[in-house]
Amino acid sequence: MFAGTAYGTALNDRRQVAALDPAFRAAPYKAPPQAPVLYIKPGHCVVAGGAVVALPAGCDALGIAATVALQWTVTGATAVRLAIDVSIPHDNFYRPAVAELARDGFLPVGAAIPRPADLDALEIVTEIDGETVHRWSLSNLIRNVPTLIADVAAFMTPMPGDMLLVGTAFDRPTAGAGRRIRVSARGFPALEARIAAAGDGA
């Protein structure tokens, strides 16, 4: 299903960056980031839709950030998938928190479809146990999809098979053990996952 490297884009949500602006302008940074801030979701994070995501020991709930993943082919970023960027809740946003982001199963991804011509107004809906708990539009991105692709290409060359999460909402919901997650967006196959207690893979 997936043989490349999965990258996430941090700090691409307008409300998040506005809320963190005072911290960005304090020492040692003294300015918001000027280039895209990326992090890696290692291969052990990536799972297909319908997967069970285990709560790490000592963790009561996980952050559920629904987004779109661009996928590169030999002709560029021509495919897209829904994705859930799962994390242990944290407040380390300037330097992505590897331990909180890179756990087994922390990136469920949906089926790939051809990339639509315009994703700027796409709304992504997150349901937990059948109840809508979050809506987020790609219109909230600081860098829209074409701009993000161009800015990333300025310092790295994604390879065929690589994925890039376009960004995540600042106000992502959380879900605990036993909760069923469903993410949907117009024109995309829905993506589902379930949160399980540590050691419970059923």
C-alpha positions as CSV (number, residue, x, y, z in Angstrom):
1,M,0.0,0.0,0.0
2,F,2.7,2.5,0.9
3,A,6.5,2.3,0.3
4,G,7.7,5.9,0.6
5,T,8.4,8.4,3.4
6,A,5.5,10.1,5.1
7,Y,6.0,13.8,6.0
8,G,3.8,16.0,8.1
9,T,3.5,19.8,7.8
10,A,3.5,21.6,11.1
11,L,2.3,25.2,11.7
12,N,0.2,25.5,8.5
13,D,-3.1,26.3,10.3
14,R,-3.8,30.1,10.5
15,R,-5.4,30.0,13.9
16,Q,-2.6,28.0,15.4
17,V,0.1,30.3,14.1
18,A,-1.8,33.3,15.3
19,A,-2.1,31.9,18.7
20,L,1.6,31.0,18.9
21,D,2.8,34.3,17.4
22,P,4.0,35.7,20.8
23,A,6.1,32.6,21.5
24,F,7.6,32.7,18.0
25,R,8.7,36.3,18.5
26,A,10.4,35.6,21.9
27,A,14.0,34.3,22.2
28,P,15.6,32.2,20.8
29,Y,13.6,32.4,17.5
30,K,12.4,36.0,17.5
31,A,10.3,35.4,14.3
32,P,7.8,32.9,13.0
33,P,9.2,30.1,10.7
34,Q,9.8,31.3,7.1
35,A,9.9,27.9,5.4
36,P,7.6,24.9,5.8
37,V,8.2,23.0,9.0
38,L,8.1,19.3,8.3
39,Y,8.4,16.2,10.4
40,I,8.5,12.5,9.5
41,K,5.9,9.9,10.4
42,P,8.1,6.7,10.1
43,G,6.9,3.6,8.2
44,H,5.6,1.9,11.4
45,C,3.1,4.7,11.8
46,V,1.3,4.1,8.5
47,V,-1.7,1.8,8.5
48,A,-4.6,1.2,6.2
49,G,-8.1,2.4,7.0
50,G,-10.0,0.3,9.5
51,A,-6.9,-0.2,11.6
52,V,-6.9,-0.3,15.4
53,V,-4.7,2.3,17.0
54,A,-3.4,1.5,20.5
55,L,-3.2,4.0,23.3
56,P,0.3,4.0,24.7
57,A,0.6,3.0,28.3
58,G,-0.2,5.9,30.6
59,C,-2.1,7.9,27.9
60,D,-5.9,8.4,28.3
61,A,-6.7,9.9,24.9
62,L,-5.1,10.6,21.5
63,G,-5.2,13.7,19.3
64,I,-7.2,13.0,16.1
65,A,-6.1,15.4,13.3
66,A,-7.9,14.7,10.1
67,T,-6.1,16.0,7.0
68,V,-5.2,15.3,3.4
69,A,-2.1,13.5,2.3
70,L,-0.5,14.4,-1.0
71,Q,1.2,11.4,-2.6
72,W,3.9,11.6,-5.2
73,T,4.1,9.5,-8.3
74,V,6.6,9.6,-11.2
75,T,4.8,12.7,-12.5
76,G,4.6,14.6,-9.2
77,A,2.0,15.1,-6.5
78,T,-0.8,13.6,-8.5
79,A,-2.7,11.5,-5.9
80,V,-4.3,12.3,-2.6
81,R,-5.7,10.4,0.4
82,L,-7.5,11.2,3.6
83,A,-5.3,10.7,6.6
84,I,-5.5,10.9,10.4
85,D,-2.4,12.3,12.0
86,V,-2.6,10.7,15.5
87,S,-0.6,12.1,18.3
88,I,-0.3,12.1,22.1
89,P,-1.5,15.6,23.1
90,H,1.4,18.0,23.5
91,D,2.3,21.6,23.3
92,N,5.6,21.4,21.5
93,F,4.8,22.9,18.1
94,Y,7.9,24.8,17.0
95,R,10.1,21.7,17.2
96,P,7.8,18.7,16.4
97,A,7.5,16.3,19.2
98,V,8.8,13.0,17.8
99,A,7.9,10.8,20.8
100,E,4.3,12.1,20.7
101,L,3.9,11.8,16.9
102,A,5.8,8.7,15.8
103,R,4.1,5.7,17.5
104,D,2.9,2.4,15.9
105,G,-0.2,3.0,13.8
106,F,-0.3,6.8,14.3
107,L,-1.0,7.5,10.6
108,P,-4.1,5.7,9.3
109,V,-4.5,6.6,5.6
110,G,-7.4,6.1,3.2
111,A,-7.5,4.9,-0.4
112,A,-5.7,7.1,-3.0
113,I,-7.6,9.0,-5.6
114,P,-6.4,11.4,-8.4
115,R,-5.6,14.8,-7.0
116,P,-8.5,17.2,-7.7
117,A,-7.7,20.5,-9.5
118,D,-8.8,22.6,-6.5
119,L,-8.5,21.5,-2.9
120,D,-8.6,25.0,-1.3
121,A,-12.2,24.8,0.0
122,L,-12.3,21.1,0.9
123,E,-14.0,20.5,4.2
124,I,-12.9,17.5,6.3
125,V,-15.4,16.1,8.8
126,T,-14.4,14.0,11.8
127,E,-16.9,11.8,13.6
128,I,-16.4,9.9,16.8
129,D,-18.9,7.1,17.5
130,G,-21.2,8.5,14.8
131,E,-21.2,12.1,16.2
132,T,-19.7,14.9,14.2
133,V,-17.1,16.5,16.5
134,H,-14.9,18.6,14.2
135,R,-15.0,20.3,10.8
136,W,-11.9,21.8,9.2
137,S,-11.4,23.4,5.8
138,L,-8.2,23.5,3.8
139,S,-9.1,27.2,3.4
140,N,-7.5,27.6,6.8
141,L,-4.1,26.6,5.5
142,I,-1.4,29.3,5.4
143,R,0.2,27.7,2.4
144,N,-2.4,26.2,0.1
145,V,-1.6,23.0,-1.7
146,P,0.2,24.5,-4.8
147,T,2.2,26.9,-2.6
148,L,3.1,24.1,-0.1
149,I,4.3,21.9,-2.9
150,A,6.4,24.7,-4.4
151,D,7.9,25.8,-1.1
152,V,8.8,22.2,-0.1
153,A,10.4,21.7,-3.5
154,A,12.7,24.6,-2.8
155,F,14.7,22.5,-0.2
156,M,13.8,18.8,-0.9
157,T,12.7,16.6,-3.7
158,P,9.9,14.1,-2.8
159,M,10.3,10.7,-4.4
160,P,7.6,8.6,-5.9
161,G,5.6,7.0,-3.1
162,D,6.3,9.8,-0.6
163,M,3.3,11.4,1.2
164,L,3.0,14.9,2.6
165,L,0.3,15.8,5.1
166,V,-0.8,19.3,4.1
167,G,-1.4,20.5,7.7
168,T,-3.6,19.9,10.7
169,A,-6.1,21.9,12.7
170,F,-5.1,23.6,15.9
171,D,-8.3,22.5,17.7
172,R,-8.1,18.8,16.9
173,P,-10.4,16.6,18.9
174,T,-9.3,13.7,21.2
175,A,-10.5,10.2,21.5
176,G,-10.0,7.5,24.1
177,A,-10.1,3.7,24.2
178,G,-13.0,2.1,22.4
179,R,-13.9,5.1,20.3
180,R,-14.5,4.7,16.6
181,I,-13.3,7.4,14.3
182,R,-14.6,8.3,10.8
183,V,-13.2,11.0,8.6
184,S,-14.9,12.1,5.4
185,A,-14.6,14.7,2.7
186,R,-16.5,15.3,-0.5
187,G,-15.1,13.1,-3.3
188,F,-12.9,11.0,-1.1
189,P,-13.4,7.5,0.2
190,A,-14.2,7.7,3.9
191,L,-11.4,6.7,6.4
192,E,-12.1,4.8,9.6
193,A,-10.0,3.7,12.6
194,R,-10.6,2.6,16.2
195,I,-8.8,3.5,19.4
196,A,-7.9,0.6,21.7
197,A,-6.5,0.4,25.2
198,A,-2.8,-0.6,25.4
199,G,-2.5,-4.3,24.7
200,D,-6.0,-4.6,23.2
201,G,-5.8,-5.1,19.4
202,A,-9.2,-6.6,19.0
